[in-house]
Amino acid sequence: MIKEIKFTDNALKQINHLLSTKDKGSFFRIAIKGGGCSGFQYDFSFDKEAQNEDIKYENILIDKASADLLKGSEIDYVQELMGNSFKINNPQTKSSCGCGVSFSL
């Protein structure tokens, strides 16, 4: 399933950099949660252990429900004038808010 989600080299490099500042064995978690002005929002956090329903890719964890909603996505890390951030190009989204953090399906 996770092979249906593409990570750019920039995203993997930034994830590894962030994990290098955490305890050894930590994971980078990507999730989709309800909220935001458009209904859903991406959530990035750290976790010390994988759950049974998690899908693992290297040192990245995505719960199964979020992986289904991320199917076909490309996860990138971009450096822009407004700041640096992870950017997800998700073909399943129907619309997103102006800040780019919240979206609807």
URVENFEN-V531457 format. One record per pair of residues at least 6 apart in sequence whose C-alpha atoms are under 6 Angstrom apart, sorted by the first residue. I is the first residue (numbers start at 1). J is the second residue. Records with the same first field share a line. If there is no record, write none. Layout:
I->J + J
This chain:
4->71 + 72
5->71 + 72 + 73 + 74
6->74
7->74 + 75
8->76
10->77
11->76 + 77
26->47 + 48
27->46 + 47 + 59 + 60
28->46 + 60
29->44 + 45 + 46 + 60 + 61 + 62
30->43 + 44 + 62
31->42 + 43 + 66
32->41 + 42 + 43 + 66
33->40 + 41
34->40
35->41
36->102
38->102 + 103 + 104
39->104
40->102 + 103 + 104
41->101 + 102
53->63 + 64
54->62 + 63 + 64
55->61 + 62 + 63
73->89 + 90
74->88 + 89
75->87 + 88
76->86 + 87
77->85 + 86 + 87
78->84 + 85
93->104 + 105
94->104 + 105
95->103 + 104
96->102 + 103
